Amino acid sequence: MKRNLCCSLAVLLVSAWAGAGAWAQTTNPPGPTPEPRDVVTLATLISEAGTNNPEVRLYEAAVAGAHGELLTARTWDNPEVSIAPGAVHTSESGSPATTGFHGDFGVAQTFLFPGKRALQKAVAEKTMESRQLALNALRLQLAIQVRRAFYRLQAARQVEALHERQVELAQSFLEVARKKVAGGFAPEFEQTKAEVEVAASRGAWRAAQADATVARTTLNSLVGRRLDAPVPLPGEPTENPAVPEEAELLRHALTRNPSLRIQAAEVERTGLSLALTKKSRLPDFTVGTSVEYRDGEQIYGLGISLPLPLWDKKQGAIATATAEQQRALAELETLRRDIIREVSSAAQLLTAARESLAIYTPEFRGKLKAARDNAAQSYAAGRTSLLVYLETERTYYDTEAAYYETLKRLYDAQAMLEAAVGLPLNQLNQTSSNPTP
């Protein structure tokens, strides 16, 4: 009996060490299973988004439409030609009746009141500028959102791989716990506790898989790919740019923010539109020449016609245009306040995320991993209890998950700040370090 007990214990320890070996093989993979393609770079995805995203084509069509409006504003109205051929019949007393040719011919050209065409062209040019700014702003926002989705997907896949390794490890130690219980070396609660850990780790793994799928779908949607298209990425997120001073961020935001620039152009456009509406009270005029032809004589004429502004003095149109300009000015001021608030809030969030991330140094994470390694080996060798091992394991995985969640918060805050400033932070840092002389 004693010999059998010793043999069972030896077999159990071998199984435990095998479980520890399986654990060791699952602790060091660089990330999730690589997809069967070369990795995609961030620059490639941003380029694809600027080309394939359907919203870009929508804004490009708006720019083309504004260009057509500008061509229309620069083009003169076509002249009008009138032709009225006919016959003249004369009948005088005592003379035979005669019939001859009679025709009226005329050419007329409408001229806008001086200053109107220049204002029409200015309004059309400002409209085109606004739509071009909107297109550029869309491309900038797409780049920012693609960068955010790229890094979030990287972090989500690391979390997914982390939980996958946790499931494999929990499963291997469940097998060890079953053998211990079956051999009489551990109470039945130890097996139950291991089963609970397996169920919990599987649930966390499934949630991590869903989060990674959502992140991949978001990225594919931004770059114009199929939503289920594979996106092979490099393993670890790396970008963590410095945050300039808030005053510097505000200065850049108030000069570079695309929404502010678009709204400022809209204020100028409404001002030009108001001036054009006031100018519309002055009448356009039509100048024309005419020829009246009949046998033996031709009558030439030169005429001018214009409407008299007696009843319609454009008061309603002027009131509407004035209100539109006032609204544009109010929206510009509101937008400026909102951007100042967003820059301040995003800068605070990003600074807090960077400070939180600084806790998870490579040395700190390495110490936790070493502690988990020691706990796993001690449990496999029977030198510690399952509860101690599970607590150490949970601490390690919770810390790693918190590290990647902090990365996600950092990338969210970074995207929010870049959208408010109107420039990626890495470019902003270059601009700040190399000011224009």
PyMOL commands that set and color helices and strands:
alter all, ss='L'
color gray80, all
select helices_A, chain A and resi 2-27+42-52+54-74+116-183+188-223+246-256+258-279+315-357+362-380+386-421+425-433
alter helices_A, ss='H'
color red, helices_A
select strands_A, chain A and resi 80-90+98-111+285-294+297-305
alter strands_A, ss='S'
color yellow, strands_A
deselect
rebuild
show_as cartoon
